[in-house]
Amino acid sequence: MALIQLQNNNSIIDRLSAIDTKIAESLFDLRPDPDYFALLKKALSSKSANATITDEKSNMWGLLPGLCCQAAGGQASWADSLAASWILFYAAADLMDSIQDQDEPADWWKKGGPEIALSAATGLFFSAASILSTFDPCQEISGLPLDFYKEFYRDFLQMSSGQYADLRSDQLSLDQYWEITSKKSGSFFRLACRSGASLATQDLVCRNHFADFGHSLGIMIQVLDDLDDLNCLLSPERYRGYRSIFRSVPYIYAFQVLPDEEANLLQQMVLELHSNPQAGEDAFTLIEKSGATVYLLTQIERHRSLAFEKIEKAVSNAEAREMLAQFVRPIGSLKK
């Protein structure tokens, strides 16, 4: 079986190009208004899920369904439509998350406001659903599990419920954070890996191993993103808003373990980030003092071990196993 090689740029570009073609064909077939079509293209071009190999490594998540299909004994191309749908859902969910967290808007919707971004996210959701509804697995696939589509949408409802729980709480505890992260990022990446593997195998135990691999991968990615929020305290030009800081696990950990006086001081520092140039550096120092970074790197290592354990059980082909391991191994050591 010929495998996609992550070290082979041509192989990766070919796979991403095939997925991009599926997205373009789907949008064309739906025949949206030209202006709205242009808006959707802007939304996609600004999202890492739809970027090319020439950009950051985090732009390669769209390969996951095909790689898991391949590792489970199928061909990566079987998952092209599935990957295209997942990428559109990914871009839409990321956009919705930015709106709900009141992040700094991207250039393409800064002038029009969140209403424009919400309109684009809605279109991306429906476009993703359209691809999934017309998904016709090739004849080599022995048959999808009967609950394939139900599982697909169930994970999205889990993700949505996690976002809702996030919005309801003014101050998250660590337990709440991990529960929400499991539902949001964990569910989303579990979906990509399990659904890709489901195209190649009907072995429920094997599919669950891929699901657990994706779950741990998703949590690691979210923790790394939250660590980036911590770095934003030292880079005001990257600061996305106090809500993102309050929802990030470095802040949550520090607020929970620091003495009340220091925890309240930390909260005030974050609220003053726009008005006090020194507030970001002071908040960063206080969070570091709490041991948050060590705690988070420990959590990343725990989920890295879990991810390795699951692909060891799920994948017999050493080359395919190493290919998936390459997604997990660098997380926590990448510099943004």
Salt bridges, closest charged atoms under 4 A:
ASP80 OD2 - ARG15 NH2 2.65
ASP94 OD2 - LYS47 NZ 3.38
ASP97 OD1 - LYS184 NZ 3.36
ASP101 OD1 - ARG243 NE 3.40
ASP103 OD2 - ARG240 NH1 3.94
GLU104 OE2 - LYS110 NZ 3.93
ASP107 OD1 - LYS110 NZ 3.73
ASP147 OD1 - ARG207 NH2 3.99
GLU151 OE2 - ARG154 NH2 3.89
GLU151 OE1 - ARG194 NE 2.99
ASP155 OD1 - ARG190 NH2 3.64
ASP155 OD2 - ARG194 NH2 3.03
ASP166 OD2 - LYS184 NZ 3.41
ASP166 OD1 - ARG247 NE 2.51
GLU179 OE2 - LYS183 NZ 3.80
ASP212 OD2 - LYS310 NZ 3.53
ASP225 OD2 - ARG240 NH2 3.96
ASP228 OD1 - ARG238 NH2 2.50
ASP229 OD1 - ARG240 NH2 2.26
GLU262 OE2 - LYS289 NZ 2.56
GLU301 OE2 - ARG304 NH2 2.64
GLU309 OE2 - LYS313 NZ 3.31
GLU312 OE1 - ARG321 NE 3.40
GLU322 OE2 - ARG329 NH1 2.96
